[in-house]
Amino acid sequence: MEQRSLKPLFSVPVIVAALGYFVDIYDLLLFSIVRRTSLSSIGVPDDQLLVQGEFVLQSQMIGLLLGGIIWGVMGDKKGRLSVLFGSILLYSLANIANGFVTTVNQYAILRFIGGIGLAGELGAGITLVSEVLPTRLRGYGTTLVATIGLMGAVLANFIAKKFDWQIAYFIGGGLGIALLIARVSIFESGVFLKLKEKVVQRGNFFQLFTNYARFKKFIGSVFIGLPIWFVIGILITFSPEFAKALQIDGVISAGDAVMYSYIGLAVGDLVSGFVSQAFRSRKKVVLLYVIITTAMILVYLFTPGRSVSNFYLTCFLLGVSIGYWALFVTMAAEQFGTNLRSTVATSAPNFIRGMVVPLTLSFRFIREQLGGDSNAVIFGALIVGLATIVIALLALRLVAETFSRDMNFVEED
């Protein structure tokens, strides 16, 4: 009877990891939601909202890229809990400070600092949950964390509509501080505590590059998630600009586009988690979702003249199509031994988030080369999007199927 019990799914580490990811998503996407109103209020003219928005977003993503390495290494050296405490404190304080910015440069610096803090949340939470849950429940646990966490986008949009953008940042910081207090009751992973008794290198980031098999797994673990952040970082974040290029009949709110896409993403994650458990495979489900994502990118970019409601429906379905985020992070955690698991599980999703920087730069370069008009926006996004699909399919070939893998192993030198 104990073997069939679902009780471990509702243990304190799983619940608090889910709530942590909820706050993480709230803070991560808040800029995308309040981009236009916040930049306008500090004096950015309308014709500069896209370019300055890209600059601030890139600053945040570079912070995520750097933070992914810092917190990942710390998680393997000092423990999963050190990351869960340190990261949330940093991004909570950065978000509170964000409410006081008066220039674009101040905004970018604080989003960079906030990005460093945000980088630690998901990887450490998924690592902890994957290690404290039995193998039969691991996929359900990480799916639960992701599904609850993604609803943070809904709250962020609701708060941004009810309050000024400064208050929205203050609330995000306050939620983080409250969660920090709740985390006092979490216990460290038993798998990690056993590792501390062994004489083995822990959290050596360069170990990922000194062995070809490890390097190949790491690259594969990172780039299978590339289409997810192409969709979020370009198609959804800049949805008002795409709506204009597509001649959508009405005004599109970036906040609503983010909200509907993240509701879709939560649905997609929930379904992909259960399907992978049923088919006892992670790779096959990821392949299916990448194919569906390809189709939905084409629908998004080449269905002009839609109503506002139909455009938001497309955003929702686009979110469903990229709903393999939980599988992506879980696979990264499962690929590597305990002494490198946090390093990879934390750096992989943040490397992909950081890829928004070259993606947005590529998008800008291509649309400028194509003339900068509405067609350039559409076909520029198409070229970048299809490139991410090809890269993800190639990357999927580099990773192993890890569905039934025992997590109690280490990476040898």
N, C-alpha and C positions, 0 to 999 in steps of 0.2 A: 504493500500500500504506500509505503514511504517513497518507493521508487517512482510512483506515478503522481506524487503530490506536486502541485503547482505553487505551494507555499513559498519556496525560495524566490520566486519571481517578484514577490511583494515584500522582500526583505529591505532593510534600511538602505544598504548600499545602492540597490537598484532604484528605489524611489528617489533618493537624493541625487543620484546621477541623472535621472530623468528631469528632475526639477532644475538641476544645474544647466543642462543642455537647453531647457526652456528659456532660462534667463540669458544664456549665451546667444541663442537665436534672436531673442528680442533685441539685444544690444548690437549684434552683428548686422541686422537688417534695418535698424532704425535710421541709419543715414540714407539708405536707398529710399526709405519711405518719406523722410522729411527733406530730401535733397533740395528740391526746388524751393520750398518755402523757407528753409533755413538759409540757403545761399542768397535768396532774394532779400531777406531781412537784414543781411550784413552788407548789402550794397552791390551784389553781383548782378549785372544787367542780363536781361532775358537771353540775348544772343550768346552769352558766355556760360549759361547754366550747364550745358552738356560738357564743354571742355573743362571747366572748373570742377564739375561733378566727377569727371573721370580722374582728375588730379587727386582729389580728396579720397576717392575710392581706392586709387592705386596706393596711396599712402597707408591706408588701413590694411590693404592686402599684403604690402611689403612687411608691415608689422606682424601679420599672421605668419608669413613665411619665416621670419626670424624667430618669432615666438615658438613656432612648431619645433624648431631644433632645440631651443633653450629648455622648454618645458618637457620635451620628450626625453632628453638626456637626464634631466633632474628626476623624472619619474622612475627611471631605471636605477639611478644612483642613490637617491634619497627616499624613494617610495612614492606610491600613487597619491597618497594623501597630501604630501607636500605640494604637489602640483594643484590639487583641487582647492587647497587653501590659498596658495600664493597667487594663482592666476585670477581667481575671482576677486581678490582684494585689489589687484592692479587695475583690472578693467572697470570695476565699480567706481573707483576714484577718478579714473580717466573720463568716465561717462558723466559724472557729476561736474567735472571741470568743463566738459564739452558745452554745458548749458551757458557758459559765460563767454564763449568766443565772440570776437568782433571782426576778425579778419579771416581770409581763406587760409593763410599760412598757419595761424593758430589752430584752425579747424583741422588742417592736415596733420600737424604735429600731434594733437591729442588723439586723432583717429589712429595714427601710427602707434602711439603708446597703448591705446585701447586694443588695437589689433594684437599686440604682443600678449596682453593679458588674455584675450579671447582664445588665443591659440591653444591654451592648455586644457580647456574644459572638456571637449568631446573625447579626445584621445585618452586622457586619464580616466574618464568615466567609463568608456567602452572597455579599456584594459582591465579596470577593476571588476566590472560586471562579468566579463568573459572569464576571469580567474576565480571569482567566488561562486559562480553558478556551475552546476553539473553539466556535462557535455550535452545531455539531451535537452536542456533548457537554454543553452547559451544563445542560440539564434533567436529564441523568443524574447530573451532578456534584452539583447541589444536592439531588437526591433521595438520593444516597449519604450526603451530610452529615447530612441530616435523619433518615434511617433508622438510621444508626449512633448518632447523638446521642440519639434517643428511647429507646434501650436503657439510658440512664443511669437511667431510672425503675426498671428491673428491679434494677440494682445497689443503688440507694437502698433499695428494699424489702428486699432480701436483707441488707444491712448493718444496717438498723433492726431486723430480727428477731434477728440474731446478737449485736448489741451494744446497750449503753445508748444513748439518744438523744444524749447528750453526745458519745460516741465517734463516732457517725454524723456529727455536724457536724465533728469534728476530722479524720476521714477525708476528708470533702469538701474541707476547706481544704487538706489535704495533697496531694490529687489535683490541685488547682488550681496549687499551687506547683510540682509536678513537671511539669505541662504548660507552665508558664511557662518552665522551663528548656529544654524540647523545642522551644519556639518560636524559639529563637535562630537556627535554620537556615532560617526562612521568608524569602522574598524579597518585596518590594513588587510590587504590580500594575503591569505595564508601561503599561496604559491610564492609571492615575493619574499615573505618572511623566511621561508625555507631557502630561497636563493641566497639570502644574506649570510647563511651559514657556510656557503660554498666559496671556494677560492676560484673566482671566475670574473672576467671583466664585465662590468655593468655599465650600460649607457654610453659605450664608446661609439659615437656617431660615425667615425671613420672606418669602423669595422664593417659597415655596409658596403664599402668600396674596396676592401682588400681581398675579397673573395668573389669570383665572377658569378657563382650561383646565387650568393646573397644579393649582389648588385642587381642581377637580372630580376630577382623577386621584388626588390625594392622599387625599381623603375616600373615594373608591371603593376605593383600595388598602388603606385601614385597615379599613373596615367589612365587607368581604367575609369577614373572619376572625372576626367577632363570635360566631357559633354555636360555634366551636371552644372559646373560653374560657368560654362559658356552660356547656358540657358539663364541661370540666375544673375550672373554678373553683367551680361549684355542684353539679352532679349527682355528680361523682366525689369531689371534696374532702369533701363532706358525705354521702357514701354511707351511713355508719352511721345517720344520722338518717333518710335516705330509706328505708333497709331497715326501720327500725322503723315508719315510717308505712305502708309497704307490707306489713307483717306477714310479713316474710321469716322462714322457719323456721330460725333459727340466728343466730350472731353474725357480723357482717360487719366485716372489717378494712379501714380506709381505705387502708392500705398495699397490700393485695392488690388492692383496687379500682383504685388508681392503676396498679399494675404491669400488670394485665390490660388496662386501657384503653390504656396506652401501648404494650404489645405490639401491640394492635389498631391503634393510631395509626401505628406503624412499618410494619405490613403495608399499611394504607391508603395511606400516603405512597409506599411502594414501587410499589404498583399504579398509583396516580394518576400518578406520574412516568412510568412506562412507557407508560401509556395516552395521556397527553398527547403523548409523543414519537411514538407510532404514529399518532395522529389530527392531529398537528401543530397542536394547539390547547390553550391553557390554560383559557380561559373556559368552553368546553363541559364540560370535566371538572369544574371547580369547581361549575358549575350542577348537574351530576349528583350530586355529593357533598352539596351543600346539601339537595337533595330527599331523599336517603337519610338524612341527619341528622335531618330532620323526622320521618321514619317511626320512626327509632330512639328519638328522645325520647319519642314516644307509647308505644312498647313498654316503655321503661324506667319510665315513670310510671304505666302502666295495666295492668301485669301483676302483680297481688298474689299473695301466697301461694306464691312461688317458693322452691325450695331455695337454699341458699347457692351451690352450684355453678352453678345456672341463673342466679342473680343475677350472678355473676362472668362468665358467658358473655355476658350482656347488656352488661356493662361492656366486654368485649372487642369486641363488635360495635358498640357505641357509639363506641369508639375507632377502629375501621375506618371508620366513617361520617364522622368528622371528619378523615380522613387526607388532607386537601388543604393541610396546614400548609406543606409545602415549596413547593407551587405558589403559595400565597398570598404567601410571602416572595419567591419568585423573580419573580412578577409585579410586586411592588412595586419590586424592583431594576431590572427591565427597563423600567418606565414612564418613568424619568427619566434625564437625562444624567449624565455622569461627575461633574460638579461638584456634583450634588445626590443622587447615587445612594446613598451611605452614609447621608446624612441621612434619606432616606426608608426605605431597607431596614432601618435600625436603629430608627427611631422608629415605623414602622407596626406591627410585631409587638408592640412594648412599649406602644403606645397601646391595642392590643387587650387585652393583659394587664392594663393599667391600668383597662380598662373593667369588670374584675371588681369594682371598688369601687362604681360606680353599680348594677351588676347585683345585688350582694349586698345593697346598701341597698334597692333596689327589691323584691327578694325578701322581705326582712324586713318592709318596709312592707305589702306585699300580703298576706303570711300573717297579719300582725297584724290587718289589716282584715277578713280572712276568719275570724277567730276563734282562730287560733293552734293549732288541733288538727291531726290527721294529714291530714285533707282539705285544710286550709289550706296545708300544706306541699306537697302534690301539685299543687293547682291554682295556687298561687302560682308554683311552678316552671314550670308549663305556660304561664301568661300571659307570664312573662319570656322563656321559651324561644322561644315563637312570635314575640314581638316581635323577637328577634335574627334569626330566619329572614327575616322581612319586610324588615328593614333590610339584611341581606346580599344579598338578591335585588335590591333597589333599587340598592345600591352596585355590584353587578356590571355594571349598565348604564352606569356612569360610567367604566369602565376600558377600555382598548384591548386587542385581541389582540396579544401581543408575542412570539409563539413564535419567529419568524425574525428578530427585530430585531437589527441591528448595535449593539453596546454602545458603540462609539467615537463618541459625540456629546455635546454639552453643551447645557445650558439657557441660552438667551439672556435678557437682561433684558427 
